[in-house]
Amino acid sequence: MCYFYVMFNVRKRTQHLPFDDRRNVMNSIVDMHFTQSLLDFERTRDREIANWRKQTHLVEFADYFEQQWLKGRYWRWQLYHNPEGYVLTNNPCENLHGGLKHFLQRRKHHMCRLLEKI
């Protein structure tokens, strides 16, 4: 599962929370994402989930996050699952699209001109 999809869904789920709580939740998830090993991830996860559970208005979100993104079907969104230097997206079309944008310098061309340029 793509990390950005996780963040998108978490952002939708936390819209009703105060700004500081949303920022803390997002920072916690970023910390979990950028861990370097399984042990480091487990320590960070346990610490952040415990912090969320201390705040009564975040208990429901902690349950959601744990069930959906840690124990559910989509659990491989952390960075340490991918070898260093490998692509971080699970969709090859996104890689191709990004390469084309880089090659064409993000300019829009007419289809004939585009095919000539490629």
N, CA, C and O atoms as CSV, one atom per row, in Angstrom:
chain,resi,resn,atom,element,x,y,z
A,1,MET,N,N,0.845,-1.170,0.000
A,1,MET,CA,C,0.000,0.000,0.000
A,1,MET,C,C,0.890,1.232,0.000
A,1,MET,O,O,1.941,1.248,0.641
A,2,CYS,N,N,0.482,2.225,-0.694
A,2,CYS,CA,C,1.243,3.458,-0.842
A,2,CYS,C,C,1.113,4.323,0.418
A,2,CYS,O,O,0.016,4.500,0.949
A,3,TYR,N,N,2.215,4.845,0.877
A,3,TYR,CA,C,2.254,5.706,2.059
A,3,TYR,C,C,1.345,6.923,1.888
A,3,TYR,O,O,0.679,7.345,2.834
A,4,PHE,N,N,1.323,7.477,0.692
A,4,PHE,CA,C,0.518,8.675,0.458
A,4,PHE,C,C,-0.972,8.363,0.545
A,4,PHE,O,O,-1.762,9.224,0.931
A,5,TYR,N,N,-1.356,7.159,0.195
A,5,TYR,CA,C,-2.751,6.741,0.340
A,5,TYR,C,C,-3.107,6.622,1.824
A,5,TYR,O,O,-4.210,6.979,2.236
A,6,VAL,N,N,-2.171,6.121,2.612
A,6,VAL,CA,C,-2.382,6.047,4.061
A,6,VAL,C,C,-2.595,7.454,4.612
A,6,VAL,O,O,-3.544,7.694,5.360
A,7,MET,N,N,-1.716,8.380,4.245
A,7,MET,CA,C,-1.823,9.750,4.747
A,7,MET,C,C,-3.115,10.420,4.276
A,7,MET,O,O,-3.737,11.162,5.036
A,8,PHE,N,N,-3.518,10.167,3.046
A,8,PHE,CA,C,-4.757,10.736,2.521
A,8,PHE,C,C,-5.951,10.280,3.359
A,8,PHE,O,O,-6.793,11.094,3.740
A,9,ASN,N,N,-6.023,8.992,3.641
A,9,ASN,CA,C,-7.143,8.462,4.418
A,9,ASN,C,C,-7.094,8.903,5.877
A,9,ASN,O,O,-8.135,9.153,6.485
A,10,VAL,N,N,-5.912,8.998,6.431
A,10,VAL,CA,C,-5.794,9.488,7.807
A,10,VAL,C,C,-6.220,10.950,7.873
A,10,VAL,O,O,-6.894,11.357,8.820
A,11,ARG,N,N,-5.838,11.728,6.890
A,11,ARG,CA,C,-6.238,13.140,6.859
A,11,ARG,C,C,-7.757,13.270,6.819
A,11,ARG,O,O,-8.325,14.134,7.486
A,12,LYS,N,N,-8.415,12.412,6.037
A,12,LYS,CA,C,-9.883,12.438,5.993
A,12,LYS,C,C,-10.474,12.087,7.352
A,12,LYS,O,O,-11.472,12.676,7.768
A,13,ARG,N,N,-9.859,11.124,8.048
A,13,ARG,CA,C,-10.389,10.658,9.331
A,13,ARG,C,C,-10.150,11.633,10.472
A,13,ARG,O,O,-10.820,11.557,11.502
A,14,THR,N,N,-9.199,12.554,10.300
A,14,THR,CA,C,-8.852,13.455,11.400
A,14,THR,C,C,-9.316,14.886,11.166
A,14,THR,O,O,-8.892,15.783,11.895
A,15,GLN,N,N,-10.154,15.129,10.197
A,15,GLN,CA,C,-10.612,16.493,9.901
A,15,GLN,C,C,-11.334,17.136,11.077
A,15,GLN,O,O,-11.263,18.352,11.252
A,16,HIS,N,N,-12.015,16.353,11.872
A,16,HIS,CA,C,-12.801,16.897,12.976
A,16,HIS,C,C,-11.955,17.221,14.209
A,16,HIS,O,O,-12.448,17.848,15.147
A,17,LEU,N,N,-10.702,16.807,14.216
A,17,LEU,CA,C,-9.837,17.025,15.380
A,17,LEU,C,C,-9.239,18.431,15.362
A,17,LEU,O,O,-9.133,19.043,14.299
A,18,PRO,N,N,-8.850,18.943,16.519
A,18,PRO,CA,C,-8.152,20.237,16.560
A,18,PRO,C,C,-6.832,20.160,15.788
A,18,PRO,O,O,-6.257,19.084,15.625
A,19,PHE,N,N,-6.368,21.309,15.321
A,19,PHE,CA,C,-5.184,21.365,14.464
A,19,PHE,C,C,-3.961,20.718,15.120
A,19,PHE,O,O,-3.251,19.948,14.473
A,20,ASP,N,N,-3.710,21.018,16.384
A,20,ASP,CA,C,-2.522,20.465,17.058
A,20,ASP,C,C,-2.571,18.945,17.141
A,20,ASP,O,O,-1.551,18.274,16.982
A,21,ASP,N,N,-3.754,18.409,17.391
A,21,ASP,CA,C,-3.887,16.949,17.446
A,21,ASP,C,C,-3.681,16.322,16.073
A,21,ASP,O,O,-3.042,15.276,15.956
A,22,ARG,N,N,-4.221,16.957,15.035
A,22,ARG,CA,C,-3.998,16.451,13.665
A,22,ARG,C,C,-2.521,16.462,13.329
A,22,ARG,O,O,-1.997,15.494,12.777
A,23,ARG,N,N,-1.847,17.558,13.660
A,23,ARG,CA,C,-0.418,17.664,13.373
A,23,ARG,C,C,0.365,16.588,14.122
A,23,ARG,O,O,1.272,15.978,13.557
A,24,ASN,N,N,0.024,16.353,15.383
A,24,ASN,CA,C,0.709,15.318,16.163
A,24,ASN,C,C,0.479,13.931,15.577
A,24,ASN,O,O,1.403,13.120,15.521
A,25,VAL,N,N,-0.748,13.653,15.142
A,25,VAL,CA,C,-1.054,12.356,14.527
A,25,VAL,C,C,-0.248,12.185,13.245
A,25,VAL,O,O,0.363,11.138,13.031
A,26,MET,N,N,-0.241,13.204,12.396
A,26,MET,CA,C,0.506,13.122,11.135
A,26,MET,C,C,2.001,12.943,11.398
A,26,MET,O,O,2.652,12.131,10.741
A,27,ASN,N,N,2.541,13.691,12.346
A,27,ASN,CA,C,3.970,13.550,12.670
A,27,ASN,C,C,4.283,12.157,13.201
A,27,ASN,O,O,5.345,11.604,12.913
A,28,SER,N,N,3.372,11.596,13.969
A,28,SER,CA,C,3.571,10.238,14.483
A,28,SER,C,C,3.621,9.226,13.348
A,28,SER,O,O,4.452,8.319,13.349
A,29,ILE,N,N,2.725,9.388,12.378
A,29,ILE,CA,C,2.690,8.456,11.246
A,29,ILE,C,C,3.936,8.619,10.384
A,29,ILE,O,O,4.477,7.633,9.882
A,30,VAL,N,N,4.393,9.853,10.210
A,30,VAL,CA,C,5.633,10.084,9.464
A,30,VAL,C,C,6.798,9.405,10.186
A,30,VAL,O,O,7.646,8.781,9.548
A,31,ASP,N,N,6.839,9.526,11.506
A,31,ASP,CA,C,7.897,8.852,12.278
A,31,ASP,C,C,7.842,7.342,12.079
A,31,ASP,O,O,8.880,6.697,11.936
A,32,MET,N,N,6.638,6.775,12.070
A,32,MET,CA,C,6.499,5.332,11.840
A,32,MET,C,C,6.965,4.958,10.439
A,32,MET,O,O,7.616,3.931,10.248
A,33,HIS,N,N,6.633,5.786,9.473
A,33,HIS,CA,C,6.968,5.482,8.080
A,33,HIS,C,C,8.481,5.457,7.852
A,33,HIS,O,O,8.987,4.593,7.136
A,34,PHE,N,N,9.196,6.395,8.454
A,34,PHE,CA,C,10.620,6.535,8.172
A,34,PHE,C,C,11.523,5.739,9.111
A,34,PHE,O,O,12.721,6.016,9.186
A,35,THR,N,N,10.981,4.766,9.819
A,35,THR,CA,C,11.835,3.907,10.643
A,35,THR,C,C,12.703,3.033,9.743
A,35,THR,O,O,12.344,2.748,8.600
A,36,GLN,N,N,13.842,2.614,10.273
A,36,GLN,CA,C,14.821,1.879,9.472
A,36,GLN,C,C,14.740,0.366,9.612
A,36,GLN,O,O,15.302,-0.363,8.796
A,37,SER,N,N,14.046,-0.110,10.641
A,37,SER,CA,C,13.985,-1.559,10.855
A,37,SER,C,C,12.667,-1.917,11.523
A,37,SER,O,O,11.931,-1.045,11.987
A,38,LEU,N,N,12.384,-3.201,11.563
A,38,LEU,CA,C,11.159,-3.677,12.205
A,38,LEU,C,C,11.164,-3.352,13.694
A,38,LEU,O,O,10.144,-2.932,14.240
A,39,LEU,N,N,12.295,-3.541,14.350
A,39,LEU,CA,C,12.386,-3.252,15.782
A,39,LEU,C,C,12.139,-1.768,16.056
A,39,LEU,O,O,11.398,-1.412,16.972
A,40,ASP,N,N,12.759,-0.921,15.262
A,40,ASP,CA,C,12.564,0.522,15.396
A,40,ASP,C,C,11.099,0.892,15.147
A,40,ASP,O,O,10.534,1.724,15.857
A,41,PHE,N,N,10.494,0.271,14.140
A,41,PHE,CA,C,9.083,0.537,13.855
A,41,PHE,C,C,8.196,0.119,15.017
A,41,PHE,O,O,7.295,0.862,15.407
A,42,GLU,N,N,8.441,-1.064,15.573
A,42,GLU,CA,C,7.604,-1.549,16.682
A,42,GLU,C,C,7.706,-0.644,17.901
A,42,GLU,O,O,6.705,-0.390,18.571
A,43,ARG,N,N,8.900,-0.158,18.191
A,43,ARG,CA,C,9.063,0.778,19.313
A,43,ARG,C,C,8.296,2.075,19.057
A,43,ARG,O,O,7.574,2.566,19.925
A,44,THR,N,N,8.462,2.614,17.863
A,44,THR,CA,C,7.780,3.864,17.515
A,44,THR,C,C,6.276,3.668,17.520
A,44,THR,O,O,5.545,4.500,18.057
A,45,ARG,N,N,5.809,2.585,16.932
A,45,ARG,CA,C,4.374,2.295,16.889
A,45,ARG,C,C,3.786,2.206,18.291
A,45,ARG,O,O,2.770,2.835,18.584
A,46,ASP,N,N,4.420,1.433,19.148
A,46,ASP,CA,C,3.903,1.259,20.509
A,46,ASP,C,C,3.871,2.583,21.268
A,46,ASP,O,O,2.913,2.876,21.983
A,47,ARG,N,N,4.920,3.376,21.107
A,47,ARG,CA,C,4.984,4.671,21.794
A,47,ARG,C,C,3.879,5.611,21.309
A,47,ARG,O,O,3.204,6.250,22.116
A,48,GLU,N,N,3.696,5.693,19.983
A,48,GLU,CA,C,2.709,6.627,19.434
A,48,GLU,C,C,1.279,6.177,19.713
A,48,GLU,O,O,0.428,7.002,20.045
A,49,ILE,N,N,1.006,4.893,19.585
A,49,ILE,CA,C,-0.345,4.388,19.887
A,49,ILE,C,C,-0.669,4.637,21.360
A,49,ILE,O,O,-1.792,5.015,21.693
A,50,ALA,N,N,0.309,4.426,22.242
A,50,ALA,CA,C,0.087,4.687,23.673
A,50,ALA,C,C,-0.195,6.168,23.918
A,50,ALA,O,O,-1.058,6.515,24.725
A,51,ASN,N,N,0.535,7.042,23.218
A,51,ASN,CA,C,0.277,8.486,23.357
A,51,ASN,C,C,-1.122,8.845,22.876
A,51,ASN,O,O,-1.802,9.665,23.493
A,52,TRP,N,N,-1.553,8.236,21.780
A,52,TRP,CA,C,-2.905,8.516,21.275
A,52,TRP,C,C,-3.958,8.036,22.264
A,52,TRP,O,O,-4.967,8.709,22.475
A,53,ARG,N,N,-3.732,6.898,22.858
A,53,ARG,CA,C,-4.727,6.332,23.783
A,53,ARG,C,C,-4.822,7.116,25.094
A,53,ARG,O,O,-5.822,7.005,25.803
A,54,LYS,N,N,-3.808,7.896,25.422
A,54,LYS,CA,C,-3.864,8.736,26.622
A,54,LYS,C,C,-4.865,9.880,26.464
A,54,LYS,O,O,-5.408,10.378,27.450
A,55,GLN,N,N,-5.104,10.289,25.225
A,55,GLN,CA,C,-6.039,11.385,24.958
A,55,GLN,C,C,-7.387,10.776,24.588
A,55,GLN,O,O,-7.482,10.009,23.629
A,56,THR,N,N,-8.409,11.109,25.330
A,56,THR,CA,C,-9.708,10.443,25.164
A,56,THR,C,C,-10.295,10.634,23.770
A,56,THR,O,O,-10.948,9.729,23.250
A,57,HIS,N,N,-10.075,11.789,23.158
A,57,HIS,CA,C,-10.661,12.022,21.835
A,57,HIS,C,C,-9.871,11.358,20.708
A,57,HIS,O,O,-10.310,11.387,19.559
A,58,LEU,N,N,-8.717,10.761,21.010
A,58,LEU,CA,C,-7.939,10.047,19.990
A,58,LEU,C,C,-8.029,8.525,20.123
A,58,LEU,O,O,-7.443,7.801,19.317
A,59,VAL,N,N,-8.746,8.040,21.116
A,59,VAL,CA,C,-8.845,6.589,21.326
A,59,VAL,C,C,-9.518,5.918,20.132
A,59,VAL,O,O,-9.061,4.875,19.665
A,60,GLU,N,N,-10.595,6.509,19.643
A,60,GLU,CA,C,-11.299,5.933,18.489
A,60,GLU,C,C,-10.401,5.917,17.254
A,60,GLU,O,O,-10.394,4.944,16.500
A,61,PHE,N,N,-9.643,6.996,17.048
A,61,PHE,CA,C,-8.722,7.030,15.914
A,61,PHE,C,C,-7.621,5.985,16.081
A,61,PHE,O,O,-7.231,5.339,15.108
A,62,ALA,N,N,-7.121,5.813,17.291
A,62,ALA,CA,C,-6.076,4.811,17.541
A,62,ALA,C,C,-6.585,3.415,17.191
A,62,ALA,O,O,-5.857,2.615,16.603
A,63,ASP,N,N,-7.837,3.123,17.553
A,63,ASP,CA,C,-8.429,1.827,17.196
A,63,ASP,C,C,-8.523,1.669,15.682
A,63,ASP,O,O,-8.171,0.623,15.136
A,64,TYR,N,N,-9.001,2.718,15.009
A,64,TYR,CA,C,-9.111,2.690,13.539
A,64,TYR,C,C,-7.744,2.458,12.906
A,64,TYR,O,O,-7.600,1.586,12.049
A,65,PHE,N,N,-6.743,3.226,13.317
A,65,PHE,CA,C,-5.426,3.139,12.705
A,65,PHE,C,C,-4.813,1.764,12.922
A,65,PHE,O,O,-4.209,1.186,12.019
A,66,GLU,N,N,-4.975,1.259,14.116
A,66,GLU,CA,C,-4.408,-0.057,14.424
A,66,GLU,C,C,-5.074,-1.154,13.596
A,66,GLU,O,O,-4.388,-2.020,13.054
A,67,GLN,N,N,-6.384,-1.125,13.496
A,67,GLN,CA,C,-7.104,-2.158,12.745
A,67,GLN,C,C,-6.885,-2.029,11.240
A,67,GLN,O,O,-6.682,-3.033,10.557
A,68,GLN,N,N,-6.924,-0.812,10.721
A,68,GLN,CA,C,-6.864,-0.605,9.273
A,68,GLN,C,C,-5.443,-0.638,8.725
A,68,GLN,O,O,-5.187,-1.284,7.708
A,69,TRP,N,N,-4.515,0.053,9.387
A,69,TRP,CA,C,-3.199,0.266,8.799
A,69,TRP,C,C,-2.080,-0.527,9.454
A,69,TRP,O,O,-0.972,-0.569,8.919
A,70,LEU,N,N,-2.333,-1.151,10.587
A,70,LEU,CA,C,-1.279,-1.942,11.228
A,70,LEU,C,C,-1.578,-3.431,11.227
A,70,LEU,O,O,-0.668,-4.245,11.065
A,71,LYS,N,N,-2.840,-3.799,11.406
A,71,LYS,CA,C,-3.205,-5.215,11.451
A,71,LYS,C,C,-4.034,-5.638,10.250
A,71,LYS,O,O,-4.221,-6.833,10.020
A,72,GLY,N,N,-4.523,-4.699,9.500
A,72,GLY,CA,C,-5.420,-5.003,8.393
A,72,GLY,C,C,-4.697,-5.511,7.165
A,72,GLY,O,O,-3.546,-5.942,7.223
A,73,ARG,N,N,-5.397,-5.448,6.068
A,73,ARG,CA,C,-4.899,-5.949,4.796
A,73,ARG,C,C,-3.733,-5.117,4.255
A,73,ARG,O,O,-2.867,-5.636,3.551
A,74,TYR,N,N,-3.718,-3.836,4.588
A,74,TYR,CA,C,-2.702,-2.913,4.067
A,74,TYR,C,C,-1.730,-2.556,5.182
A,74,TYR,O,O,-1.941,-1.581,5.904
A,75,TRP,N,N,-0.694,-3.321,5.320
A,75,TRP,CA,C,0.223,-3.097,6.426
A,75,TRP,C,C,1.656,-2.849,5.976
A,75,TRP,O,O,2.512,-2.595,6.824
A,76,ARG,N,N,1.958,-2.910,4.682
A,76,ARG,CA,C,3.341,-2.758,4.216
A,76,ARG,C,C,3.627,-1.354,3.685
A,76,ARG,O,O,4.274,-1.221,2.646
A,77,TRP,N,N,3.174,-0.324,4.353
A,77,TRP,CA,C,3.373,1.040,3.882
A,77,TRP,C,C,4.613,1.693,4.482
A,77,TRP,O,O,4.948,2.821,4.119
A,78,GLN,N,N,5.297,1.009,5.391
A,78,GLN,CA,C,6.470,1.597,6.026
A,78,GLN,C,C,7.676,1.491,5.099
A,78,GLN,O,O,7.765,0.581,4.276
A,79,LEU,N,N,8.582,2.417,5.243
A,79,LEU,CA,C,9.730,2.519,4.353
A,79,LEU,C,C,10.689,1.341,4.477
A,79,LEU,O,O,11.307,0.961,3.483
A,80,TYR,N,N,10.835,0.752,5.655
A,80,TYR,CA,C,11.830,-0.309,5.833
A,80,TYR,C,C,11.484,-1.581,5.061
A,80,TYR,O,O,12.334,-2.464,4.946
A,81,HIS,N,N,10.272,-1.705,4.532
A,81,HIS,CA,C,9.908,-2.888,3.744
A,81,HIS,C,C,10.568,-2.882,2.363
A,81,HIS,O,O,10.710,-3.938,1.747
A,82,ASN,N,N,10.970,-1.718,1.874
A,82,ASN,CA,C,11.567,-1.603,0.543
A,82,ASN,C,C,13.082,-1.504,0.659
A,82,ASN,O,O,13.587,-0.739,1.480
A,83,PRO,N,N,13.811,-2.262,-0.147
A,83,PRO,CA,C,15.270,-2.135,-0.137
A,83,PRO,C,C,15.684,-0.727,-0.561
A,83,PRO,O,O,14.985,-0.068,-1.331
A,84,GLU,N,N,16.812,-0.283,-0.056
A,84,GLU,CA,C,17.284,1.057,-0.358
A,84,GLU,C,C,17.513,1.219,-1.858
A,84,GLU,O,O,18.120,0.360,-2.497
A,85,GLY,N,N,17.028,2.311,-2.405
A,85,GLY,CA,C,17.183,2.595,-3.824
A,85,GLY,C,C,16.069,2.052,-4.697
A,85,GLY,O,O,16.043,2.338,-5.894
A,86,TYR,N,N,15.157,1.285,-4.148
A,86,TYR,CA,C,14.041,0.740,-4.922
A,86,TYR,C,C,12.892,1.731,-4.982
A,86,TYR,O,O,12.814,2.669,-4.188
A,87,VAL,N,N,12.022,1.509,-5.918
A,87,VAL,CA,C,10.860,2.359,-6.111
A,87,VAL,C,C,9.914,2.206,-4.925
A,87,VAL,O,O,9.737,1.107,-4.399
A,88,LEU,N,N,9.309,3.317,-4.510
A,88,LEU,CA,C,8.428,3.294,-3.352
A,88,LEU,C,C,6.955,3.172,-3.716
A,88,LEU,O,O,6.116,3.051,-2.823
A,89,THR,N,N,6.625,3.199,-4.971
A,89,THR,CA,C,5.227,3.076,-5.370
A,89,THR,C,C,4.943,1.647,-5.804
A,89,THR,O,O,5.848,0.930,-6.231
A,90,ASN,N,N,3.703,1.243,-5.697
A,90,ASN,CA,C,3.343,-0.112,-6.095
A,90,ASN,C,C,2.715,-0.138,-7.484
A,90,ASN,O,O,2.209,-1.176,-7.910
A,91,ASN,N,N,2.741,0.971,-8.186
A,91,ASN,CA,C,2.111,1.059,-9.487
A,91,ASN,C,C,3.148,1.483,-10.532
A,91,ASN,O,O,3.608,2.624,-10.494
A,92,PRO,N,N,3.530,0.602,-11.460
A,92,PRO,CA,C,4.530,0.955,-12.474
A,92,PRO,C,C,4.093,2.107,-13.370
A,92,PRO,O,O,4.938,2.826,-13.904
A,93,CYS,N,N,2.799,2.292,-13.541
A,93,CYS,CA,C,2.315,3.407,-14.369
A,93,CYS,C,C,2.698,4.748,-13.759
A,93,CYS,O,O,2.990,5.698,-14.485
A,94,GLU,N,N,2.700,4.834,-12.434
A,94,GLU,CA,C,3.098,6.076,-11.778
A,94,GLU,C,C,4.567,6.380,-12.066
A,94,GLU,O,O,4.933,7.541,-12.249
A,95,ASN,N,N,5.408,5.349,-12.108
A,95,ASN,CA,C,6.821,5.553,-12.422
A,95,ASN,C,C,6.995,6.055,-13.846
A,95,ASN,O,O,7.769,6.980,-14.091
A,96,LEU,N,N,6.279,5.450,-14.785
A,96,LEU,CA,C,6.359,5.873,-16.178
A,96,LEU,C,C,5.883,7.310,-16.326
A,96,LEU,O,O,6.522,8.113,-17.006
A,97,HIS,N,N,4.774,7.632,-15.700
A,97,HIS,CA,C,4.218,8.979,-15.775
A,97,HIS,C,C,5.205,9.997,-15.197
A,97,HIS,O,O,5.399,11.069,-15.771
A,98,GLY,N,N,5.823,9.666,-14.069
A,98,GLY,CA,C,6.812,10.558,-13.468
A,98,GLY,C,C,8.030,10.736,-14.363
A,98,GLY,O,O,8.563,11.840,-14.473
A,99,GLY,N,N,8.473,9.657,-15.004
A,99,GLY,CA,C,9.605,9.752,-15.924
A,99,GLY,C,C,9.295,10.614,-17.132
A,99,GLY,O,O,10.132,11.403,-17.571
A,100,LEU,N,N,8.091,10.465,-17.673
A,100,LEU,CA,C,7.690,11.301,-18.809
A,100,LEU,C,C,7.615,12.770,-18.416
A,100,LEU,O,O,8.066,13.636,-19.166
A,101,LYS,N,N,7.058,13.054,-17.266
A,101,LYS,CA,C,6.977,14.443,-16.809
A,101,LYS,C,C,8.374,15.045,-16.659
A,101,LYS,O,O,8.608,16.196,-17.026
A,102,HIS,N,N,9.291,14.255,-16.119
A,102,HIS,CA,C,10.655,14.745,-15.953
A,102,HIS,C,C,11.313,14.980,-17.313
A,102,HIS,O,O,11.965,16.003,-17.520
A,103,PHE,N,N,11.144,14.036,-18.239
A,103,PHE,CA,C,11.747,14.139,-19.562
A,103,PHE,C,C,11.181,15.320,-20.346
A,103,PHE,O,O,11.923,16.035,-21.020
A,104,LEU,N,N,9.869,15.524,-20.256
A,104,LEU,CA,C,9.217,16.596,-21.012
A,104,LEU,C,C,9.199,17.915,-20.250
A,104,LEU,O,O,8.598,18.889,-20.703
A,105,GLN,N,N,9.847,17.949,-19.110
A,105,GLN,CA,C,9.949,19.143,-18.270
A,105,GLN,C,C,8.583,19.712,-17.914
A,105,GLN,O,O,8.409,20.928,-17.831
A,106,ARG,N,N,7.624,18.831,-17.705
A,106,ARG,CA,C,6.262,19.168,-17.271
A,106,ARG,C,C,5.530,20.104,-18.228
A,106,ARG,O,O,4.645,20.854,-17.817
A,107,ARG,N,N,5.899,20.057,-19.490
A,107,ARG,CA,C,5.193,20.853,-20.505
A,107,ARG,C,C,4.174,19.983,-21.213
A,107,ARG,O,O,4.373,18.779,-21.373
A,108,LYS,N,N,3.080,20.601,-21.636
A,108,LYS,CA,C,2.067,19.873,-22.396
A,108,LYS,C,C,2.340,20.091,-23.883
A,108,LYS,O,O,2.481,21.225,-24.340
A,109,HIS,N,N,2.411,18.989,-24.628
A,109,HIS,CA,C,2.670,19.049,-26.062
A,109,HIS,C,C,1.491,18.448,-26.812
A,109,HIS,O,O,0.735,17.644,-26.267
A,110,HIS,N,N,1.345,18.848,-28.066
A,110,HIS,CA,C,0.376,18.209,-28.944
A,110,HIS,C,C,0.838,16.767,-29.158
A,110,HIS,O,O,2.036,16.489,-29.102
A,111,MET,N,N,-0.088,15.861,-29.400
A,111,MET,CA,C,0.240,14.434,-29.464
A,111,MET,C,C,1.314,14.136,-30.517
A,111,MET,O,O,2.228,13.357,-30.246
A,112,CYS,N,N,1.228,14.735,-31.706
A,112,CYS,CA,C,2.241,14.487,-32.748
A,112,CYS,C,C,3.616,14.954,-32.278
A,112,CYS,O,O,4.611,14.251,-32.452
A,113,ARG,N,N,3.663,16.123,-31.692
A,113,ARG,CA,C,4.930,16.666,-31.194
A,113,ARG,C,C,5.472,15.797,-30.049
A,113,ARG,O,O,6.679,15.579,-29.943
A,114,LEU,N,N,4.586,15.318,-29.217
A,114,LEU,CA,C,4.981,14.458,-28.108
A,114,LEU,C,C,5.635,13.179,-28.621
A,114,LEU,O,O,6.684,12.773,-28.121
A,115,LEU,N,N,5.015,12.542,-29.622
A,115,LEU,CA,C,5.568,11.303,-30.173
A,115,LEU,C,C,6.904,11.545,-30.862
A,115,LEU,O,O,7.789,10.691,-30.812
A,116,GLU,N,N,7.063,12.706,-31.507
A,116,GLU,CA,C,8.348,13.033,-32.128
A,116,GLU,C,C,9.434,13.208,-31.065
A,116,GLU,O,O,10.575,12.783,-31.243
A,117,LYS,N,N,9.058,13.830,-29.980
A,117,LYS,CA,C,10.023,14.125,-28.924
A,117,LYS,C,C,10.486,12.856,-28.209
A,117,LYS,O,O,11.640,12.749,-27.794
A,118,ILE,N,N,9.569,11.901,-28.072
A,118,ILE,CA,C,9.911,10.656,-27.386
A,118,ILE,C,C,10.742,9.802,-28.317
A,118,ILE,O,O,11.146,8.699,-27.948
